[in-house]
């Protein structure tokens, strides 16, 4: 640890590596594998990064699905053919159980 980080730690504070602001230790997630026992990003910055990543991943997945629509449909059809008997048996059992509940 650098000397300024040690001083901050003694005061119960830490610098966020994302926003570069000095914040209390309570504003950082715990992480026992890190030297100071806390994450290097504050909770707010970590949340913003996670939300941005989730949004980018959602965009990527939708684009992939559009590009591979035929491939996905073919795989779906094959799965339905392969497991048609099992799925139909489960549906019949479910309907029979529901019918018994109502009577």
N, C-alpha and C positions, 0 to 999 in steps of 0.2 A: 504494500500500500504506500502511496505517496504521503508525505508529511502532512499536506493540507487535508487529505482524506482522513488521516488519523485524528487530526484536530477536530474535523467536522464530526467524526464518529464519537469522540468524547463528549461533544456537545449534543449528541443524539440527532445528528443531521447527516444528510448525504446528498451528493450532486447527481441529478438524473443525467444519464448519458444521451438521452434523446433531446430533451428541452434545455439542458444545461442549467436548470434552476436548482438551487439548494432547498431541500425540503426535509421535514421531519422524517425519521425512520418509519413511522407509522404509515407513511404515504407510499411505501415500497412493499411489494409482496415478499414473504419470507422465502428463502432458498438456502438450505443448509449446506449445499455444495459450493456456494460462493464464499469468498474469504470473509466478508463482513456479515454473512448470514442473511443477506437481502438481495433481491434482484437489482440489476443496475439501472433499469428503467422504472420510473414511478408508475403507480397504478394507472393514472390517467393516460400516460403515453403508451403503456402496454395495451390498454383497452383500445385506444385509437388505432394502434398498429394491427391488433387482432381484428377489429372491425373492417379495416381497409383490406386486409388479407382475405377475409371472408367474402367481401364484396367482389374482389378480383377473382377469387376461386369460383364464385357463382357465375360470373360472366364467362369465365373459361369453360365451365361445365356446360352452360347453355350453348355456347358456340360449338363445342365438341359434339353435343347431341344433334345439332342441326347438320353438321358435316357428316355425321355417321348415322343418319336416320335409317337408311336402308339396312345397315349392319345391325342396328338395335332391333328393328322390326323382324329381321330374319332370326335373330337369336331368341326373341320373344316367341315367335311361331314354333321354333324347334322345342323350346321349353314346354310350351302348352301341349304339343303333341306327345312329348316324352312323359309328362306327368298328368295327362288328361284323366286317366282312371283314378289316380290318387286324389286329385282335386275334386272330381265329381263325387267320390265316396265321402270325402270330408263334407262336402256341401249337403249330401243326403243326410248324413249323420247330424249335422247342425240343424237342418230343417226338421228332422224327426224330434230332436230334443226340444226345439222351440214349440213344436206342435203339442208335445206332451205337457209343457209348461202352461200353455193356454187352456188345456182341458182339465 
